Amino acid sequence: MSLRHLVVISSLIACQAPTEPAATPPVEPPAPTPPPAPVVQTPFERDLAPKLAGCLGCHSADSQNGLDLTDLWASVDEPSSQIEMALIASGDHLQSYLWHKVAGTHSIAGGLGQRMPVGSTWSQDDIDLLARWINLGVPR
Ligand code: HEC
């Protein structure tokens, strides 16, 4: 075989060398969308807030009786106008006049006026829930 033949053959082999296709990045499957986070309501939002909403008809910013309960936390450590006791003493429902007014023990505690809410009475479960919420330190 002549040198010329060798050159032709080797260049033919070179031409036939399979050309690697350009590497394409593997296609990632789309990440699954996570399920929507469950709506977490605190016990206050779920159980107490709807009950306390019933107080707002008589206890909001322009109320004659002077007690605004639109932001309940504003009553924490605020004195009652009827007795020397905080409206809400965080951590101690027995020192919370608002609780006594709802429980109906306000007279025994030395207070006056009617049991709250005027016109209806909370169930014992709801009264206990209010006590628990106060004793837990009025969590939001
Ligand atoms: C129909 C109107 C009405 C509703 C509803 C009502 N209140 Fe009252 N509340 C009054 C009036 C009037 C007074 C003042 C006279 C009295 O104490 O009886 C008062 C007084 C109070 C006081 C004493 C304020 C102080 O300075 O010591 C508290 C505490 C109170 N209410 C809490 C509540 C809570 C909590 C609710 C809801 C569970 C509620 N009230 C619902 C009319 C209402």
Boltz pocket constraint, residues with backbone or C-beta under 6 A from the ligand:
constraints:
  - pocket:
      binder: B
      contacts: [[A, 51], [A, 52], [A, 54], [A, 55], [A, 56], [A, 57], [A, 58], [A, 59], [A, 65], [A, 67], [A, 79], [A, 80], [A, 81], [A, 82], [A, 83], [A, 87], [A, 97], [A, 98], [A, 101], [A, 102], [A, 112], [A, 113], [A, 114], [A, 115], [A, 116], [A, 117], [A, 118], [A, 119]]
      max_distance: 6.0
